Amino acid sequence: MALDGDIKAQLNQYLQLMEGDVLIKVSAGSDSVSAEMLALVDELAGMSSRIIVEKAELERTPSFSVNRAGEDTGVVFAGIPLGHEFTSLVLALLQVSGRAPKVEQDVIDQIKNISGEYRFESYISLSCHNCPDVVQALNLMSILNPGISHTMIDGAAFKAEAESKNVMAVPSVFLNGEFFGSGRMTIEEILAKLGTGPDASELSDKAPFDVLVIGGGPAGASAAIYAARKGIRTGIVAERFGGQVMDTVGIENFISMKYTEGPKLAASLEEHVKEYGVDIMKQQRAKRLEKREFIEVELESGAVLKSKAVIVSTGARWRNVGVPGEAEFKNKGVAYCPHCDGPLFAGKHVAVIGGGNSGIEAAIDLAGIVSHVTVLEFMPELKADAVLQKRLFSLPNVTVLKNVQTKEITGTDKVDGISYMDRDSGQIGHVELQGVFVQIGLVPNTDWLAETLERTRMGELVVNGHGATSVPGVFAAGDCTNSPYKQIIISMGSGATAALGAFDYLIRN
């Protein structure tokens, strides 16, 4: 498999940054994936004198490990790490060679202090934009701690193995043979799951902030930057940086950038916030807000943070259909990300619930991978843009059911069908299929504020033109508010507005 000119040029630049020798051990067979993998490894070796290749017997074939001379790091790629995983390969080569990772020192210390044997395996697909975060985090943990190993497994190259473990969503991570977690996980989230996160008392001991931002998406990042630029003490507390942007693949309407991808934009946001010395507290979820002498924000960890002003930018999450079978079969046939999980349903029959833009885009994408797509729309007509509908109806393997209500997602150990009711006749229908993609919009993450701040009937926080909520000193921005349009650029603007509003409030009070 020859790398194209652009990738080679890019790779050449990165390989110049290697600081020591790297030994790649290859376990190859006579299959086509092995042949492509060997070609890739040989090409890498041909590009840098620091890369040495030798044949070996590894647990899986085809696979290769990336090691320091005389030391197994535990980093293994089973399959060919191209597509979204190309960066994971490059980072593994650099970090194994001795190049320092771009990670906070306290995170490095946490990883090095883990004792015991941890054998991680992650099942991924090369088209999954959520998978590299997990692969790179687990690789880094393996490089830093000799008790940890990690194998990335391409579900398409090891289909039978993935199916035997009932992997129906990527990334799916197993630890010492047992299921550990699925979906995007940051290195901090993985450490928290292992029980090595920050201590609640450390957070509670922090001095009060001038402005505390809750949520790390585009609105929160923008609010933190605008507040910190005023020279005031600013903190940001978030479950993960980037928020829902992390689940967005292509972004083509972010002004000044013709195209970018969600994770890339999220990384830029975090880097920008760090420039201003903002106190970033990750892996924390707020559960209570109360105005006393300061505004107090209690976290689920038990810690209480205090601030003179607070900006809520907790964003939104995928809306659930709320029917029997949805929760039971999540990651067992029920999915929310067609880009990530679509390849696992190759050749199968799937349904998409939702006839808006996201639903119809999902159906069009999936139609190129699966055998058949059935779209279920609650309203008498689809709500998607005409151009998308035209494309949808041109496809031979799509059925559209309009004016139907989803009643149940059926199955035993995984999804085997979907039941619906015709809203005119009341007649019940059933479609046998293997996967259901839910695409019915967003719900704001404001349940924890129901008794505290004024909300719309949809749960959105009501804000005025300055981003102020119903409680003085508490501001809000982004998709958790009653802003009529949920767009990244609008969230960023409202984050700036809320920060300026909060600064104005601090001056006057």
C-alpha positions in Angstrom: 0.0 0.0 0.0 1.7 3.2 -1.2 1.0 6.4 0.8 0.0 9.3 -1.3 2.3 12.2 -1.9 0.6 14.6 0.6 0.6 12.1 3.4 4.3 11.2 2.7 5.3 14.8 2.8 3.4 15.3 6.1 4.9 12.1 7.5 8.4 13.2 6.5 8.1 16.4 8.6 6.9 14.4 11.7 9.6 11.7 11.4 12.3 14.4 11.6 11.1 15.1 15.2 11.9 11.5 16.4 14.4 11.6 19.3 15.5 8.0 19.5 15.3 4.7 17.7 12.0 2.8 17.4 11.7 -0.9 16.8 8.5 -2.1 14.9 7.7 -5.8 15.4 5.5 -7.1 12.6 3.2 -10.2 12.7 2.0 -10.7 9.1 0.2 -13.5 7.3 -0.5 -14.1 3.6 -3.8 -12.1 3.6 -4.3 -8.8 1.8 -4.5 -6.7 5.0 -1.1 -8.2 6.0 0.4 -7.3 2.6 -0.9 -3.7 3.0 0.4 -3.5 6.5 3.9 -4.7 5.5 4.0 -2.2 2.7 3.1 0.6 5.2 5.7 -0.5 7.7 8.4 -0.8 5.0 7.6 2.6 3.7 7.9 4.1 7.2 11.3 2.4 7.7 12.4 3.7 4.3 11.6 7.3 5.4 13.7 7.3 8.7 16.9 5.6 9.7 15.5 5.7 13.3 12.9 3.0 12.5 13.9 -0.6 12.5 11.6 -3.4 11.5 11.7 -7.1 12.5 9.3 -10.0 12.1 7.7 -11.4 15.3 4.8 -13.5 16.6 2.2 -11.3 18.1 -1.2 -12.2 19.6 -3.0 -11.1 16.4 -2.1 -11.3 12.8 -2.0 -8.9 11.0 -0.6 -6.5 13.7 2.6 -4.6 14.6 3.9 -3.2 17.8 5.9 0.0 18.3 8.7 -0.3 20.9 11.9 1.2 22.2 15.0 -0.9 21.6 15.2 -3.6 24.2 11.8 -2.6 25.8 8.2 -3.5 24.8 6.0 -0.5 25.3 2.8 -2.4 24.9 1.6 -0.3 22.0 0.1 -2.5 19.3 -1.9 -1.8 16.1 -4.0 -4.7 14.9 -5.0 -3.6 11.4 -3.7 -0.6 9.4 -3.8 2.7 11.3 -4.7 5.0 8.4 -7.8 7.2 8.0 -8.6 8.9 11.3 -6.0 6.7 13.0 -3.1 8.0 11.0 -2.4 10.6 13.7 -2.4 7.8 16.4 0.4 6.1 14.4 2.5 9.2 14.1 2.1 10.1 17.8 3.0 6.6 18.8 6.2 6.8 16.8 7.2 10.2 18.2 6.3 9.4 21.8 8.0 6.0 21.8 11.1 7.7 20.3 11.2 9.8 23.5 9.4 13.0 22.4 7.5 14.5 25.3 3.7 14.3 25.0 1.6 17.5 25.0 -0.2 16.6 28.3 -0.4 18.3 31.7 2.3 17.2 34.1 -0.3 16.2 36.8 -1.9 13.8 34.2 1.5 12.2 33.5 2.1 11.8 37.2 -1.3 10.2 37.7 -0.5 7.7 34.9 3.0 6.8 36.2 1.5 6.2 39.7 -1.0 3.6 38.6 0.1 0.2 39.9 -1.0 -3.2 38.7 -1.4 -4.9 35.3 -3.8 -3.2 32.8 -4.3 -4.9 29.4 -6.5 -2.6 27.3 -8.0 -3.5 23.9 -9.9 -0.9 21.8 -12.1 -1.9 18.9 -12.3 1.0 16.4 -13.3 1.8 12.8 -11.0 3.9 10.6 -13.9 6.2 9.7 -14.6 7.0 13.4 -13.6 10.5 14.4 -14.2 9.7 18.1 -11.8 6.7 18.2 -8.4 8.4 17.9 -8.8 10.2 21.2 -9.2 6.9 23.0 -6.5 5.1 21.0 -4.0 8.0 21.7 -4.8 8.2 25.4 -4.4 4.4 25.9 -1.2 4.4 23.8 0.3 7.2 25.9 -0.6 5.4 29.1 1.2 2.3 27.8 4.3 4.3 26.9 4.4 6.0 30.3 3.6 3.0 32.5 5.2 -0.5 32.0 2.2 -2.1 33.7 -0.2 -0.9 31.0 -0.5 -2.2 27.4 -2.9 -1.3 24.6 -3.9 -2.9 21.4 -5.9 -0.9 18.8 -8.1 -3.4 16.8 -9.7 -2.4 13.5 -13.2 -4.0 13.7 -13.3 -4.3 9.9 -10.0 -6.3 9.7 -11.0 -8.4 12.8 -14.7 -8.7 12.1 -15.3 -12.1 13.6 -13.5 -11.1 16.8 -15.5 -7.9 17.1 -18.8 -9.8 16.5 -17.9 -12.5 19.0 -17.5 -9.7 21.7 -20.8 -8.1 20.6 -19.1 -4.9 19.5 -21.8 -2.8 17.9 -20.4 0.7 18.6 -16.9 2.2 18.4 -14.7 2.9 20.1 -15.4 -0.1 22.5 -12.7 -0.6 25.1 -12.0 -3.8 27.1 -9.8 -4.0 30.1 -8.2 -7.4 31.0 -10.9 -9.1 28.8 -13.9 -7.3 30.4 -15.9 -4.5 28.9 -14.6 -1.1 30.2 -16.5 1.5 28.2 -17.5 2.8 24.8 -17.7 6.2 23.0 -15.3 9.0 23.1 -13.2 9.1 26.3 -10.4 11.6 27.1 -7.4 10.6 29.1 -8.8 12.3 32.1 -12.1 10.3 31.8 -10.2 7.0 31.5 -8.1 7.9 34.6 -11.3 8.9 36.5 -12.9 5.5 35.6 -9.7 3.8 37.0 -10.3 5.8 40.2 -7.3 8.2 39.9 -9.1 11.5 39.3 -8.5 14.8 41.2 -9.6 14.9 44.8 -12.7 16.9 45.8 -11.0 18.6 48.7 -8.4 20.1 46.3 -11.1 21.8 44.3 -13.1 23.0 47.4 -9.9 24.7 48.7 -9.7 27.0 45.7 -10.1 30.7 46.3 -13.3 32.2 45.0 -13.3 33.1 41.3 -14.3 36.4 39.7 -16.0 34.5 36.9 -16.6 30.7 36.9 -17.6 29.2 33.5 -19.6 25.9 33.7 -19.1 23.9 30.4 -16.2 23.6 28.0 -17.8 23.8 24.5 -17.5 26.8 22.1 -19.7 29.1 24.3 -17.7 28.2 27.5 -14.3 28.6 25.8 -15.3 31.9 24.3 -16.7 33.1 27.7 -13.5 32.1 29.5 -11.2 33.9 27.0 -13.3 37.1 27.1 -13.4 37.1 30.9 -9.7 36.3 31.4 -8.7 39.0 28.9 -10.2 41.5 31.4 -7.5 40.4 33.9 -9.9 38.8 36.3 -9.6 35.4 38.1 -11.4 33.0 35.7 -12.1 29.3 36.1 -13.7 26.8 33.8 -15.3 23.5 35.0 -16.3 20.9 32.4 -16.9 17.2 31.9 -14.8 17.3 28.7 -13.4 20.2 26.7 -15.2 20.8 23.3 -18.6 19.6 24.4 -20.8 18.4 21.6 -18.3 19.8 19.0 -16.3 16.7 19.7 -19.1 14.6 18.1 -19.2 16.7 15.0 -17.3 15.5 11.9 -17.2 18.1 9.1 -17.7 21.8 9.9 -18.0 23.8 6.7 -19.9 27.0 7.9 -17.4 28.2 10.5 -16.6 31.6 9.0 -12.9 32.1 7.9 -12.4 28.3 7.8 -13.6 26.5 4.7 -13.4 23.1 6.5 -12.5 21.8 9.8 -13.4 18.8 12.1 -14.9 18.9 15.5 -12.1 17.4 17.5 -9.6 19.6 15.8 -11.6 22.7 16.6 -12.1 21.6 20.2 -8.3 21.1 20.6 -7.7 24.7 19.3 -10.3 26.0 21.7 -8.6 24.4 24.7 -5.1 25.6 23.5 -6.5 29.1 23.2 -8.1 29.1 26.7 -4.8 27.8 28.2 -3.0 30.9 26.8 -4.8 33.0 29.3 -4.0 31.1 32.5 -7.6 30.1 33.0 -8.0 27.5 35.8 -9.3 24.5 33.9 -11.1 21.8 35.9 -11.9 18.8 33.7 -13.9 15.6 34.4 -16.3 17.6 36.7 -20.1 17.9 36.4 -22.1 20.6 38.3 -25.2 19.5 40.2 -26.3 22.5 42.2 -26.1 26.3 42.0 -27.0 28.6 44.9 -26.5 32.4 45.4 -25.2 33.2 48.9 -22.4 35.6 49.8 -20.8 34.1 46.6 -22.5 32.1 44.0 -21.8 28.5 45.0 -21.5 25.7 42.5 -21.6 22.1 43.9 -20.0 19.4 41.8 -21.0 15.7 41.7 -17.6 14.9 43.2 -18.8 16.8 46.4 -16.5 19.8 45.8 -18.0 23.3 46.1 -16.6 26.1 44.0 -17.3 29.8 44.7 -17.5 32.8 42.4 -18.7 36.3 42.2 -20.3 35.6 38.8 -21.1 32.4 36.9 -21.6 31.7 33.2 -23.6 28.5 32.5 -22.6 27.0 29.1 -23.5 23.4 29.6 -24.8 22.9 26.0 -27.1 20.1 24.9 -27.1 16.3 24.3 -28.8 14.0 21.8 -32.5 13.6 22.5 -33.7 10.1 23.2 -36.8 8.6 21.7 -37.8 7.3 25.1 -39.3 4.0 23.9 -38.8 0.5 25.3 -35.6 -1.1 24.0 -33.7 2.2 23.4 -31.7 2.2 26.7 -31.4 -1.6 26.9 -29.9 -1.9 23.4 -27.7 1.3 23.4 -24.4 0.2 21.8 -26.1 -3.2 21.0 -27.7 -1.9 17.8 -29.0 1.5 19.0 -26.6 4.2 18.0 -26.4 8.0 17.8 -23.4 8.6 15.5 -23.7 7.3 12.0 -20.1 8.3 11.1 -18.6 6.4 14.0 -20.8 3.3 14.1 -22.1 3.0 10.5 -19.2 0.8 9.3 -20.1 -1.8 11.9 -23.5 -2.3 10.1 -22.0 -2.9 6.7 -24.4 -5.0 4.6 -27.2 -4.9 7.3 -30.6 -3.3 7.4 -30.9 -0.2 9.7 -33.4 2.4 10.6 -33.0 6.1 11.1 -35.5 7.8 13.5 -35.9 11.5 12.5 -36.6 13.3 9.2 -34.7 16.6 9.9 -31.4 17.5 8.3 -29.3 15.4 10.7 -31.6 12.3 10.2 -31.6 12.6 6.4 -27.9 13.2 6.2 -27.4 10.1 8.4 -29.7 8.1 6.1 -27.7 9.2 3.0 -24.4 8.4 4.6 -25.6 5.0 5.8 -27.1 4.1 2.5 -23.6 3.8 1.0 -22.6 1.3 3.7 -25.6 -0.8 4.7 -28.0 -3.0 2.6 -31.1 -0.9 3.4 -32.2 2.1 5.4 -35.7 2.7 6.7 -36.4 6.3 7.8 -39.1 6.9 10.3 -40.6 10.5 10.6 -43.2 11.5 13.2 -44.7 14.3 11.1 -46.6 14.0 7.8 -43.7 15.4 5.9 -39.9 15.3 6.2 -38.4 18.5 7.7 -35.0 18.2 6.0 -33.8 20.7 3.3 -35.1 20.1 -0.2 -31.6 19.4 -1.6 -31.1 16.6 1.0 -34.6 15.1 0.3 -33.9 15.0 -3.4 -30.6 13.1 -2.8 -32.4 10.7 -0.4 -35.2 9.8 -2.8 -32.7 9.2 -5.6 -31.2 6.3 -3.6 -32.4 2.8 -4.4 -32.0 1.2 -0.9 -34.0 3.7 1.2 -37.6 3.4 2.4 -39.3 6.5 4.1 -42.2 6.0 6.5 -43.9 9.3 7.3 -46.5 10.2 10.0 -45.4 7.2 12.1 -44.7 7.0 15.8 -41.8 4.7 17.0 -43.3 2.4 19.7 -40.5 -0.1 20.5 -37.0 -1.2 19.6 -37.1 -5.0 19.8 -34.4 -7.6 20.4 -33.0 -10.2 22.8 -29.3 -9.6 23.3 -29.1 -7.1 20.5 -31.5 -5.2 18.2 -33.6 -7.3 15.8 -36.4 -4.9 14.8 -38.4 -1.7 15.3 -42.2 -1.4 15.8 -44.1 1.7 14.9 -47.7 3.0 14.7 -49.3 4.7 11.7 -50.6 7.9 13.3 -53.7 8.1 10.9 -54.9 4.5 11.1 -53.5 3.4 14.4 -52.2 0.3 12.7 -49.0 -1.2 14.1 -46.1 -2.1 11.8 -42.8 -3.9 12.4 -39.5 -3.9 10.4 -36.9 -6.5 11.0 -33.4 -4.9 11.1 -30.1 -4.9 13.0 -29.5 -1.3 13.9 -31.3 1.9 14.8 -29.8 5.4 14.6 -31.6 8.1 16.6 -31.4 11.6 15.1 -34.2 13.6 16.6 -32.4 16.7 17.8 -31.0 18.0 21.1 -32.1 18.6 24.7 -30.4 21.3 26.8 -28.3 20.1 29.8 -30.1 22.2 32.3 -32.1 19.7 34.4 -29.9 20.5 37.4 -31.1 24.1 37.3 -34.8 23.5 37.1 -35.5 24.9 40.6 -32.9 27.7 40.3 -33.2 29.6 37.0 -36.0 30.5 34.7 -36.3 28.0 31.8 -38.6 27.6 28.7 -40.9 24.6 28.4 -38.1 23.0 26.4 -35.7 23.4 29.3 -33.7 26.2 27.7 -32.3 28.9 30.1 -34.0 32.3 29.5 -31.4 35.0 28.9 -31.6 38.7 28.0 -29.5 40.6 25.5 -26.5 40.7 28.0 -26.7 36.9 28.6 -28.1 37.4 32.1 -30.4 34.8 33.6 -33.2 35.3 36.2 -30.6 35.3 39.0 -28.4 38.3 39.3 -24.7 37.4 38.7 -25.6 34.2 36.8 -25.2 34.4 33.0 -25.7 31.7 30.3 -24.6 31.1 26.8 -24.8 28.7 23.9 -27.1 25.7 23.2 -28.4 25.5 26.8 -30.2 28.9 26.3 -33.3 30.1 24.5 -31.1 31.4 21.6 -33.2 30.5 18.5 -30.3 29.0 16.5 -28.0 26.3 17.7 -24.7 26.9 15.8 -21.1 26.9 16.9 -20.5 30.5 15.7 -23.6 31.7 17.6 -22.5 29.9 20.7 -19.1 31.6 20.6 -20.7 35.0 20.1 -23.1 34.4 23.1 -20.2 33.2 25.2 -18.4 36.6 24.6 -21.6 38.5 25.3 -22.1 36.6 28.6 -18.5 37.3 29.7 -18.8 41.0 28.9 -22.2 41.0 30.7 -20.6 39.3 33.7 -17.7 41.8 33.7 -20.2 44.7 33.6 -22.1 43.2 36.5 -18.9 42.9 38.6 -17.9 46.5 37.9 -21.4 47.7 39.1 -21.6 45.4 42.1 
